[in-house]
Amino acid sequence: PRLLSQFFFADERVTRVVAEINGLDAELDPQQYLVLLNQLHLSQAHLLSILERIMEECIPMQRHSRDYLVKFPEELLVDNLGNHMLFAAECLLAGSFLEVEEADGVQLRPQARNLLCSLELVRMVLREQSLSQPSSYPEPVRAALIQFDRLFAEFELSYVSSLVAVKSPEEIYRQQEIIVLFCETVERALRLGYLTQEMIDGYEPLLMFTIPRLAIISGLLIYPEGPLSLEQSPEQMSQVFSPFYNLLKKIRDLLRVLSAEELCLLERSLCTAE
């Protein structure tokens, strides 16, 4: 059950697969090469998952901040992102620029080299520790883990930033404003009887359509200075709504001519229409 013991066997697995790959002629047996490559990715992912648990146990208060992850597109926030970063670093060090422009790859190579060297150091000190005192983490082990954690985070941010357009702080703030708008919309809908707490607690599928519709009305009429404010330019709005700037103006103009009773009737119909 000890993490260092688990790390030792996971590390042995990675070392064994790497040795098999190095001893294989990929041109003579490409199918076996692909099989071993897949095994390497799986074994590395397992190794990284154990290493993550070790860092949480050993250096929980010294972990490098991962706040930058909120800047990443949601499709990149997957369970195997760490393993993908490790594979990217290995490719860059080998001179292969699979996903990034060559100029970006050249700039990233020193970071990739430092990261992989740090990983080798971590593997070495953890192997030695697992064979001597598998229940403790002395200062050299802690120092190696802190350095690896920092280098990994720095490479991850730099690599993804060169790969895709990460969200700016302004865009993150705008999205937080949208979250607040949706929360206020739900609170208002509950107060007016458009929705029930049972619908929310039961994850009623219709809410996926109802709440955004009500939020548009709230953002245009009830909270006109919020994230749907049309007094700002499209460039100042969140990317979620900026493509529909002109359409939102037309909707606002139509809503303004409705009486209070007509607006209530409209909102109630939006809660039932599919």
C-alpha positions in Angstrom: 0.0 0.0 0.0 3.0 2.4 0.4 3.2 4.9 -2.5 7.0 4.6 -2.8 6.6 0.8 -3.3 4.0 1.4 -5.9 6.3 3.9 -7.6 9.1 1.4 -7.6 7.1 -1.2 -9.6 5.6 1.4 -11.9 9.1 2.8 -12.6 10.4 -0.8 -13.3 7.6 -1.2 -15.8 8.5 2.0 -17.7 12.2 1.0 -17.7 11.4 -2.4 -19.1 9.2 -1.1 -21.9 11.8 1.5 -22.9 14.4 -1.3 -23.0 12.2 -3.3 -25.3 11.6 -0.4 -27.6 15.3 0.4 -27.8 16.1 -3.2 -28.7 13.5 -3.4 -31.5 14.0 -2.5 -35.1 10.8 -0.4 -35.8 11.2 -0.7 -39.6 11.3 -4.6 -39.4 8.4 -4.9 -37.0 6.3 -1.7 -37.1 3.3 -3.3 -35.5 5.2 -4.5 -32.5 6.7 -1.0 -32.2 3.2 0.6 -32.0 2.2 -2.0 -29.4 5.2 -1.1 -27.3 4.7 2.6 -27.8 1.1 2.3 -26.5 2.4 0.3 -23.5 4.9 3.0 -22.8 2.2 5.7 -22.8 0.1 3.6 -20.5 2.9 2.8 -18.1 4.1 6.5 -18.1 0.6 7.6 -17.3 0.5 5.2 -14.4 3.8 6.4 -13.2 2.8 10.0 -13.3 -0.5 9.3 -11.4 1.5 7.7 -8.6 4.0 10.6 -8.7 1.1 13.0 -8.4 -0.1 11.2 -5.3 3.4 11.2 -3.8 3.6 15.0 -4.3 0.2 15.5 -2.6 1.5 13.4 0.3 5.0 14.8 0.5 4.8 18.5 -0.5 1.1 19.5 -0.4 1.9 23.0 0.7 4.8 23.5 -1.7 3.0 22.6 -4.9 3.3 25.0 -7.8 0.1 26.9 -8.5 -2.1 25.5 -11.3 -4.3 28.5 -11.5 -3.3 28.9 -15.1 -5.5 25.9 -16.0 -8.6 28.1 -16.0 -7.1 29.8 -19.1 -7.0 26.6 -21.1 -9.8 25.6 -23.5 -12.1 23.0 -21.8 -11.3 20.4 -24.4 -7.7 20.3 -23.2 -8.6 19.7 -19.6 -8.5 15.9 -19.8 -7.2 13.3 -17.4 -4.2 12.4 -19.6 -3.0 16.0 -20.1 0.1 15.4 -17.9 1.1 12.4 -19.9 0.6 14.3 -23.1 2.9 17.1 -21.8 5.6 14.5 -21.1 5.3 13.0 -24.6 5.5 16.5 -26.1 8.7 17.2 -24.1 10.2 14.0 -25.3 9.3 14.9 -28.9 10.7 18.4 -28.6 14.0 17.1 -27.2 14.2 14.6 -30.1 13.8 17.5 -32.5 10.2 16.6 -33.6 7.7 19.4 -33.7 4.4 17.5 -34.1 2.0 20.2 -32.8 3.8 23.5 -32.6 5.6 25.7 -35.0 9.3 25.0 -35.4 10.2 28.4 -34.0 8.1 27.8 -30.9 9.5 24.3 -30.6 13.1 25.6 -30.6 12.2 28.0 -27.8 10.5 25.3 -25.8 13.3 22.7 -26.1 15.4 24.1 -23.1 12.3 23.8 -20.9 11.6 20.3 -22.2 15.2 19.3 -21.5 15.1 20.7 -17.9 11.8 18.9 -17.3 12.9 15.5 -18.5 16.2 15.8 -16.6 14.2 16.7 -13.5 12.0 13.7 -14.0 15.0 11.4 -14.2 16.3 12.9 -11.0 13.0 12.3 -9.3 12.9 8.7 -10.5 16.4 8.1 -9.3 15.9 9.5 -5.8 12.5 7.9 -5.4 13.9 4.5 -6.5 16.7 4.8 -3.9 14.3 5.9 -1.2 11.9 3.1 -1.9 14.7 0.5 -1.4 16.0 2.1 1.8 13.2 3.8 3.7 9.9 3.5 1.8 7.9 5.3 4.5 9.7 8.6 4.6 10.6 11.6 2.4 13.9 13.2 3.4 14.8 16.7 2.3 16.7 15.7 -1.0 13.6 13.9 -2.1 11.3 16.8 -1.2 13.6 19.2 -3.1 13.6 17.1 -6.2 9.8 16.9 -6.2 9.4 20.6 -5.7 11.7 21.3 -8.6 10.0 18.8 -10.9 6.5 20.1 -10.0 7.6 23.7 -10.8 9.3 22.7 -14.1 6.3 20.6 -15.1 3.9 23.5 -14.5 6.1 26.0 -16.3 6.4 23.7 -19.4 2.7 22.9 -19.4 1.7 26.6 -19.5 4.4 27.5 -22.1 3.6 24.5 -24.4 -0.2 25.0 -24.3 0.2 28.7 -24.8 2.1 28.1 -28.0 -0.4 25.5 -29.1 -3.7 27.3 -28.7 -4.9 30.7 -27.7 -5.3 30.6 -23.9 -7.9 32.8 -22.2 -6.9 36.2 -21.1 -7.6 37.4 -17.5 -10.2 39.7 -19.0 -12.0 36.8 -20.7 -11.9 34.7 -17.5 -13.5 37.6 -15.6 -16.2 38.0 -18.2 -17.0 34.3 -17.9 -17.2 34.6 -14.1 -19.7 37.5 -14.7 -21.8 35.1 -16.8 -21.7 32.5 -14.0 -23.0 35.2 -11.6 -25.7 36.1 -14.2 -26.9 32.5 -14.4 -27.0 32.2 -10.6 -29.0 35.4 -10.3 -31.3 34.2 -13.1 -32.0 30.9 -11.3 -32.7 32.7 -8.0 -35.1 35.1 -9.7 -36.8 32.2 -11.6 -37.3 30.3 -8.3 -38.7 33.4 -6.7 -41.2 34.0 -9.5 -42.2 30.4 -9.7 -40.8 29.8 -13.2 -38.7 26.9 -11.8 -38.9 24.7 -8.7 -36.2 23.5 -6.5 -37.2 19.9 -7.3 -36.4 20.5 -11.0 -32.9 21.7 -10.1 -32.3 18.9 -7.5 -33.5 16.4 -10.1 -31.3 17.7 -12.9 -34.3 18.3 -15.1 -33.0 18.1 -18.7 -35.2 21.0 -19.8 -33.2 23.3 -17.6 -30.3 23.2 -20.1 -32.5 25.2 -22.4 -34.6 27.1 -19.9 -31.9 28.7 -17.8 -29.9 30.2 -20.8 -33.1 31.6 -22.3 -34.1 33.2 -19.1 -30.5 34.5 -18.6 -30.6 36.3 -21.9 -33.7 38.1 -20.8 -32.3 38.9 -17.4 -29.0 40.1 -18.9 -30.7 42.4 -21.4 -33.5 43.8 -19.1 -33.0 43.0 -15.4 -29.2 43.4 -15.2 -28.4 45.6 -18.2 -25.0 46.6 -16.8 -23.9 43.0 -16.5 -22.1 40.7 -19.0 -24.8 41.2 -21.7 -24.6 45.0 -21.6 -24.9 46.3 -25.2 -23.4 49.6 -24.2 -20.1 48.0 -24.7 -18.6 46.9 -28.1 -18.6 43.3 -29.2 -14.9 43.1 -28.5 -15.5 43.9 -24.8 -18.1 41.1 -24.4 -17.3 37.5 -23.6 -16.6 35.3 -26.5 -19.7 33.3 -25.6 -22.0 36.2 -26.6 -19.9 38.5 -28.8 -20.8 36.7 -32.1 -24.5 37.4 -31.4 -24.1 41.1 -30.6 -26.5 42.3 -33.4 -29.0 39.6 -32.6 -29.0 40.5 -29.0 -29.7 44.1 -29.9 -32.8 43.0 -31.8 -34.0 40.8 -29.0 -33.5 43.7 -26.5 -35.5 46.1 -28.7 -38.4 43.6 -28.9 -38.3 42.9 -25.2 -38.6 46.6 -24.4 -42.0 47.0 -26.0 -43.5 44.2 -23.9 -45.6 45.0 -20.8 -44.9 43.4 -17.5 -47.6 40.8 -18.0 -46.4 40.0 -21.6 -42.8 39.6 -20.3 -44.0 37.2 -17.6 -46.0 35.2 -20.1 -42.9 35.1 -22.4 -40.7 33.9 -19.6 -43.1 31.2 -18.6 -43.4 30.0 -22.1 -39.6 29.7 -22.3 -39.7 27.4 -19.3 -41.9 24.9 -21.2 -41.1 25.3 -24.9 -38.5 22.9 -26.3 
